[in-house]
Amino acid sequence: MHILSGTKLDSWGKGTLQSFCEVSLGSQVQRTCIAASPHPKWDSTMQFLVKSLSEDVLCITVYEKGYFKPDEFLGRTEIRIHLVHEETAHQPGAQPQLYKLALQEAKTGEVILKISLQLFDQL
């Protein structure tokens, strides 16, 4: 997956944000770099091992980096892997799908990302 950017992140009136995404799939967790803007450009590429097409869920949580305090939650979103599989199953090749996912538990904000799913036959 490739986390491109975020838009309209809510800074709660504090001005410039220092935000990052924490992305998880099951017990696998990765983070983007920190970007300073209410419209951050993270441009981070990640790979995850899908264990169950029908059950796995990709979770994306956005935080403001807290240098002298705990990181502050800005919102979260998720996408089920089976939905990505259904959308890409009828396309030749592994073309990444573009997603704009609205942040939940937040007044505003969305995360823009591309996901490509590669399936390997098990012997």
Legacy VTK file of the C-alpha trace (Angstrom):
# vtk DataFile Version 3.0
C-alpha trace
ASCII
DATASET POLYDATA
POINTS 123 float
0.000 0.000 0.000
1.002 3.601 -0.534
-0.305 6.263 1.856
-0.266 9.393 -0.257
-1.719 12.188 1.855
-4.346 13.498 4.221
-6.761 16.369 3.771
-8.658 18.660 6.132
-7.141 17.220 9.292
-8.611 18.957 12.323
-5.964 20.827 14.294
-8.476 21.920 16.959
-7.441 25.533 16.309
-3.774 24.889 17.142
-2.317 25.897 13.770
0.178 23.620 12.025
-0.053 19.896 12.682
2.838 17.451 12.913
0.870 14.356 11.874
1.585 10.731 11.007
-0.392 7.558 10.307
-0.150 4.299 12.155
-1.311 1.461 9.899
-2.116 -2.021 11.162
-3.273 -5.323 9.751
-3.729 -7.783 12.591
-0.558 -7.674 14.696
1.484 -6.018 11.914
1.980 -2.283 12.555
3.831 0.339 10.510
4.064 4.148 10.594
4.437 6.912 8.045
6.871 9.779 8.369
5.767 12.956 10.180
4.404 15.749 7.971
3.702 19.342 9.006
0.412 20.499 7.498
-3.366 20.154 7.836
-2.996 18.600 4.344
0.042 16.331 4.909
1.909 14.511 2.128
3.146 11.336 3.799
4.105 9.498 0.594
4.867 6.271 2.517
4.921 2.764 1.054
4.198 -0.297 3.200
3.659 -4.020 2.757
1.519 -6.333 4.845
0.977 -10.081 4.782
-2.731 -10.879 4.409
-3.669 -14.002 6.326
-7.408 -14.077 5.578
-8.998 -12.327 2.589
-12.418 -12.601 4.187
-11.529 -11.407 7.708
-8.498 -9.075 7.594
-9.082 -5.347 8.049
-6.548 -2.607 7.318
-6.774 0.061 10.053
-5.343 3.560 9.601
-5.102 5.865 12.604
-3.902 9.465 12.301
-2.066 11.142 15.174
-0.471 14.476 15.897
3.074 13.887 17.115
3.440 14.872 20.733
7.072 15.720 21.348
6.649 16.593 25.046
3.248 14.967 25.542
1.483 11.807 24.323
0.604 11.597 20.617
-2.890 13.055 20.025
-5.559 11.028 18.208
-6.919 12.836 15.109
-9.143 10.103 13.660
-9.187 6.612 12.212
-10.528 4.698 9.255
-10.458 1.144 7.994
-10.960 -0.913 4.871
-11.753 -4.605 4.645
-9.324 -6.600 2.517
-12.124 -8.574 0.861
-13.458 -5.279 -0.599
-10.050 -4.527 -2.134
-9.951 -8.061 -3.531
-13.438 -7.746 -5.055
-12.535 -4.449 -6.730
-9.266 -5.748 -8.189
-10.298 -9.335 -9.028
-11.617 -8.434 -12.486
-8.661 -6.252 -13.510
-5.684 -7.603 -15.420
-2.405 -7.112 -13.572
-2.015 -5.720 -10.075
-3.080 -2.114 -10.654
-3.292 -0.130 -7.407
-6.767 1.068 -6.424
-7.115 4.655 -5.193
-9.133 5.167 -2.003
-10.246 8.340 -0.227
-11.301 7.239 3.249
-13.056 9.633 5.630
-11.733 9.690 9.173
-14.113 8.408 11.824
-14.267 9.830 15.361
-13.150 13.196 13.915
-14.982 16.334 12.772
-13.175 16.425 9.430
-10.388 14.750 7.520
-9.641 11.965 5.109
-6.719 9.788 4.112
-5.832 9.166 0.460
-4.064 5.913 -0.368
-3.439 3.329 -3.050
-3.668 -0.387 -2.402
-2.560 -3.226 -4.617
-3.215 -6.804 -3.632
-1.010 -9.632 -4.843
-2.213 -13.177 -4.349
0.148 -16.136 -4.380
-0.944 -19.731 -4.829
-0.306 -21.977 -1.873
1.136 -25.387 -2.576
LINES 1 124
123 0 1 2 3 4 5 6 7 8 9 10 11 12 13 14 15 16 17 18 19 20 21 22 23 24 25 26 27 28 29 30 31 32 33 34 35 36 37 38 39 40 41 42 43 44 45 46 47 48 49 50 51 52 53 54 55 56 57 58 59 60 61 62 63 64 65 66 67 68 69 70 71 72 73 74 75 76 77 78 79 80 81 82 83 84 85 86 87 88 89 90 91 92 93 94 95 96 97 98 99 100 101 102 103 104 105 106 107 108 109 110 111 112 113 114 115 116 117 118 119 120 121 122
